[in-house]
């Protein structure tokens, strides 16, 4: 490993953080739709090429923390044992991500930016449910093959994501509550509901 790598890694992380911080400040002040990439790069003190090296769009900047968490979930799901039941794998990785701290102030800022933007109002559903669920379902289907149908796996994924979403929203409303505990509470509620109807 090069002795220069730690400094390079630190600079990369700082540049990324500067872009995100500058973009969020502009989104809050001027609105997402009115803010341009040029304004973001000027505020962050970087060039357009640098911006696009880190982010494909200003939307990617806004949702960067959430998509990074999703990528971590997918990575951890791929690392689970191949013979582990799909639900067990899914719950394990979502429970592990629930232990990762959430920047509640930034999450609230993003929520307000999205609410104020006509062009973004349907994006969270697609990013945080549709696209994420499709990716998780694909990972599980690669492991299970034809043993479990894609419909069953997608239903499983959407149910589990609903539990982590409910837990996360409750945590954001009251950061004193543990996301991990809330996630387990949501899972128990789902299990009880399905059992009562069976």
ZILINFEN-V688475 format. One record per residue. N is the residue number from 0. RES is the residue in one small letter. PHI is phi in degrees with one decimal (NA if undefined). PSI is psi in degrees with one decimal (NA if undefined). Layout:
# ZILINFEN-V688475
<<N RES PHI PSI> <N RES PHI PSI>>
This chain:
# ZILINFEN-V688475
<<0 x NA 133.5> <1 x -68.5 142.9> <2 x -69.3 -17.1> <3 x -86.5 -11.0> <4 x -61.5 -44.3> <5 x -56.8 -40.8> <6 x -65.8 -40.0> <7 x -64.9 -42.1> <8 x -62.5 -42.0> <9 x -64.0 -42.6> <10 x -64.0 -41.1> <11 x -61.9 -46.7> <12 x -62.7 -39.0> <13 x -68.0 -41.4> <14 x -62.1 -45.0> <15 x -60.4 -44.7> <16 x -64.0 -39.3> <17 x -63.8 -40.8> <18 x -64.0 -45.6> <19 x -63.6 -46.5> <20 x -62.1 -44.4> <21 x -64.5 -42.8> <22 x -64.2 -46.2> <23 x -61.9 -39.1> <24 x -62.6 -42.5> <25 x -68.5 -41.1> <26 x -60.9 -41.3> <27 x -67.4 -38.9> <28 x -79.2 -46.5> <29 x -107.9 -13.1> <30 x 95.5 149.7> <31 x -63.1 -47.0> <32 x -65.7 -33.3> <33 x -83.8 -15.1> <34 x -83.9 134.1> <35 x -105.9 161.1> <36 x -61.3 -36.9> <37 x -59.7 -41.2> <38 x -65.4 -38.3> <39 x -65.6 -47.0> <40 x -66.3 -35.3> <41 x -63.5 -45.2> <42 x -66.8 -35.5> <43 x -83.5 -14.1> <44 x 73.9 33.3> <45 x -127.7 169.6> <46 x -91.2 166.7> <47 x -59.9 -41.3> <48 x -62.7 -38.2> <49 x -65.2 -44.0> <50 x -55.1 -50.8> <51 x -75.0 -12.8> <52 x -71.4 -29.1> <53 x -97.7 -35.0> <54 x -139.2 136.5> <55 x -76.4 -17.6> <56 x -162.6 168.0> <57 x -70.2 -27.0> <58 x -63.1 -39.1> <59 x -63.7 -32.5> <60 x -66.2 -47.6> <61 x -58.5 -42.7> <62 x -99.0 14.7> <63 x -58.6 -41.8> <64 x -66.0 -39.0> <65 x -70.8 -42.2> <66 x -69.3 -30.2> <67 x -65.6 -39.6> <68 x -66.3 -38.2> <69 x -63.9 -42.7> <70 x -61.5 -36.5> <71 x -66.7 -40.1> <72 x -61.5 -46.4> <73 x -61.6 -43.3> <74 x -60.6 -44.5> <75 x -69.2 -34.4> <76 x -65.9 -39.9> <77 x -62.9 -26.3> <78 x -87.9 -3.9> <79 x -72.8 156.1> <80 x -58.3 138.9> <81 x -62.0 -30.0> <82 x -92.7 7.3> <83 x -79.3 138.3> <84 x -58.6 142.5> <85 x -53.1 -44.2> <86 x -63.8 -41.9> <87 x -61.9 -42.8> <88 x -63.8 -46.5> <89 x -63.8 -46.2> <90 x -62.7 -40.2> <91 x -61.0 -45.4> <92 x -74.1 -35.9> <93 x -70.0 -35.5> <94 x -65.6 -38.7> <95 x -66.0 -38.1> <96 x -72.1 -25.1> <97 x -68.3 -18.6> <98 x -83.6 -12.7> <99 x -77.5 132.1> <100 x -64.2 147.3> <101 x -112.6 133.2> <102 x -77.7 96.2> <103 x -64.2 -35.7> <104 x -66.1 -43.1> <105 x -67.2 -40.6> <106 x -61.6 -40.4> <107 x -68.2 -38.2> <108 x -62.0 -43.3> <109 x -63.4 -42.4> <110 x -58.5 -43.7> <111 x -68.1 -38.9> <112 x -62.7 -44.6> <113 x -63.6 -43.8> <114 x -62.2 -30.0> <115 x -89.3 -2.2> <116 x -112.5 114.4> <117 x -59.5 -32.2> <118 x -77.6 -12.8> <119 x -108.5 -8.8> <120 x -60.4 -26.8> <121 x -101.0 -1.0> <122 x -71.3 -42.1> <123 x -55.5 -39.9> <124 x -60.7 -43.9> <125 x -70.6 -41.1> <126 x -73.9 -49.1> <127 x -89.3 -12.4> <128 x -121.9 -64.6> <129 x -61.9 -57.0> <130 x -68.5 -41.6> <131 x -64.7 -45.4> <132 x -62.7 -39.3> <133 x -62.6 -41.8> <134 x -68.6 -44.1> <135 x -64.5 -40.3> <136 x -61.9 -40.0> <137 x -62.6 -43.8> <138 x -61.7 -45.2> <139 x -66.9 -37.8> <140 x -68.2 -30.0> <141 x -64.9 -33.3> <142 x -80.8 -38.7> <143 x -91.5 -18.9> <144 x 63.8 -133.8> <145 x -91.7 3.0> <146 x -64.1 -40.5> <147 x -119.7 132.1> <148 x -69.2 155.9> <149 x -62.0 -37.2> <150 x -62.0 -44.5> <151 x -65.3 -41.7> <152 x -65.5 -41.3> <153 x -65.4 -39.7> <154 x -61.8 -41.3> <155 x -61.6 -46.9> <156 x -63.2 -47.5> <157 x -63.1 -38.4> <158 x -63.3 -45.1> <159 x -66.3 -39.2> <160 x -66.2 -33.7> <161 x -62.4 -37.6> <162 x -67.2 -44.4> <163 x -70.5 -32.3> <164 x -66.6 -44.7> <165 x -61.2 -41.8> <166 x -65.9 -42.8> <167 x -65.7 -43.1> <168 x -64.1 -39.5> <169 x -65.5 -38.4> <170 x -65.9 -40.7> <171 x -65.8 -33.8> <172 x -72.2 -31.8> <173 x -142.2 88.2> <174 x -58.4 -14.1> <175 x -71.5 -20.7> <176 x -83.0 138.3> <177 x -78.2 126.4> <178 x -60.9 -38.8> <179 x -58.7 -50.0> <180 x -64.3 -40.7> <181 x -65.9 -37.0> <182 x -63.6 -45.0> <183 x -62.8 -37.2> <184 x -64.3 -42.1> <185 x -66.0 -40.8> <186 x -61.1 -45.1> <187 x -61.6 -38.8> <188 x -64.0 -41.0> <189 x -66.0 -44.6> <190 x -61.4 -42.3> <191 x -65.5 -40.6> <192 x -63.9 -45.2> <193 x -66.0 -38.3> <194 x -65.1 -38.7> <195 x -66.6 -28.1> <196 x -91.8 -9.7> <197 x -87.0 NA>>
